[in-house]
Amino acid sequence: MRIRTAAPLALAAATALAGSLLATAPATAATHQGGLHLGKIQYDSPGTDTRSNTSLNAEYVDLHNNGTSKLQLKGYKLKDNTGYTYTFPSVTVAAGETVRVHTGKGTNAGAHVYWNRGSYVWNNTGDKARLFKPSGALLDSCSWSKGTGVKVCH
């Protein structure tokens, strides 16, 4: 019987402590430190995986420039765990803007670029996206396990 009465008391104390800690925490989450980073990844194309170009293009990775100046992405690389690699052509992303890398085929324009693949890149059951600078240095990475089909990295 003590266990049953002690557990609610311990739970109440823990809840009170957590509540006091939350009350002193800042109201807004910390922002990303700045620069280019992985944003939203739609790793599981909505609906049935049919390998149609529409389905392939619904699988994508967003890269966000949280810096204060535009960035030229030529030579940056996006890779998965298998080693599939997308090398950016001459694409500029303005400060505060996002560029979306679609898996399927299309014509690069504005904030949309295309890997031009005929099969999916990102594994629905778990994978890791890595963004490399032209020098080969790892800039950012984001991993997931089986989930909702969408991963928000930052």
WOGI-V941267 format. One line per field, one symbol per residue. phi: phi as a letter, one per 20 degrees, with the letter a starting at -180 (. if undefined). psi: psi as a letter, one per 20 degrees, with the letter a starting at -180 (. if undefined). A space follows every 10 residues. Layout:
# WOGI-V941267
phi=???
psi=???
This chain:
# WOGI-V941267
phi=.fffefffff ffffffffff fffefffdff effonebfde ceecggnffd mffffffeeb ceddeeedbf ceegnfcdcd ffogcddfef cddfgmdcdd defferdgbl ecccfmedbf deffeqabec ddfgfnffeb bbcbdgaenc cdec
psi=hhghhhghgg ggghgggghh hhhiqqhqqq rqiqaprpdp oniopqapni jqhgghiipr ppppnjairq ppjpiqqpqa hhipppppan ppprpjrqpp oqhaqapppc jpqphkqjrq gpphipappp pqrhiippgq qprrrpciip pog.
